[in-house]
Amino acid sequence: MSVSRLFRPFGLALAALVLFALNAPARDAGQPWVVYEGGDGPGKGKHVVLISGDEEYRSEEALPQLAKILGKHHGFKCTVLFAIDPRDGTINPGHNKNIPGLDALKTADLLVVFTRFRDLPDDQMKFIADYVEAGKPVIGLRTATHGFSLGSKTYARFNWNSKEKGWEGGFGRQVLGETWVNHWGAHGSQSTLGVIPVGDKGVKESPILRGIQDGAIWGPTDVYEVHLPLPRDCKPLVLGQVLSGMKPTDKPLEGKKNDPLMPVAWTKLYKLPDGKEGRSFTTTMGASQDLQSEGLRRLLVNACYWAVGMEDKIPAKSNVDLVGEYKPTPFKGGGHAKGVKPEDLAGK
């Protein structure tokens, strides 16, 4: 037997290992972020950057699960960033001044942001500002409406309470459509049922709602208040019915809290002072427990397709099956899992 034939099986085995490595989720060992390489699917070649960083609603759990769904079922490459405690490299949403890896936005096709009152340094905030001010697509979840409270004046226009001309209400109001107003449903005791305004033909035909039946969206988080009406360039897609309890079968709350219903998901064509414009989608739902709702997961996945201009690729019923074990931590301030590093989440 020739030497080449003798070693041929080893060569094939090596090639198989290399192929597996190229297609497996990137582990980024030791890096303060995680990358889920996309498989086959319509999103192949698109890069989504998801930024977590809130103290209560477990964005550090919700966004990795959303990223895995987008990667495994739809082909998107997803980079998930976290609030990192520089003292030990663990994920610590209570540390609001550090989200490493934001330079990934330089190659991003879509930004998904789920932050709350972050006070990032200028050298990190610059990547977010450059991305947004180029008019690129943005998706905001829950507390993203009040995602920034910056001490530095450089990017103070992004602050939730900005008074700067052309940036009133900051990133939340100008890019997403609303800043922080208040809780509308009672926090922790009145959950949210998503209601689709079926009488509106434009809403009914929205590709973002494809495959979603009225009442399919539910979450234990409460409805947020918004100023009505939303800006003219916003299109409400889902209204939030305040339920009297914390189960999807609970009755709607009686009284003014449901008259009228507050929007909990909408689109916006955001326009910047320099004339640039881009697409955004916002939902005031999205906590890690909310993602146990198949309807909400489908809403988010469909919104990602729409945001990057691929609405014609949205399946009749998007695959939004959970990837791996998913047991979200109940939302509460300071309730994050301690001692977890991004590398612990890679490949799971």
Secondary structure, 3 states (H helix, E strand, C coil): CCHHHHHHHHHHHHHHHHHHHHHCCCCCCCCCEEEECCCCCCCCCCEEEEEEECCCCCHHHHHHHHHHHHHHHHCCEEEEECCECCCCCCECCCCCCCCCCHHHHHHCCEEEEEECCECCCHHHHHHHHHHHCCCCCEEEEHHHHHCECCCCCCCHHHCCCCCCCCCCCHHHHHHHCCCCCEECCCCCCCCEEEECCCCCHHHHCCHHHCCCCCCCCEECCCCEECCCCCCCCEEEEEEEEEECCCCCCCCECCCHHHCCCEEEEEEEEEECCCCCEEEEEEECCCCCCHHHCHHHHHHHHHHHHHHCCCHHHCCCCCCCCCCCCCCCCCCCCCCCCCCCCHHHCCCC
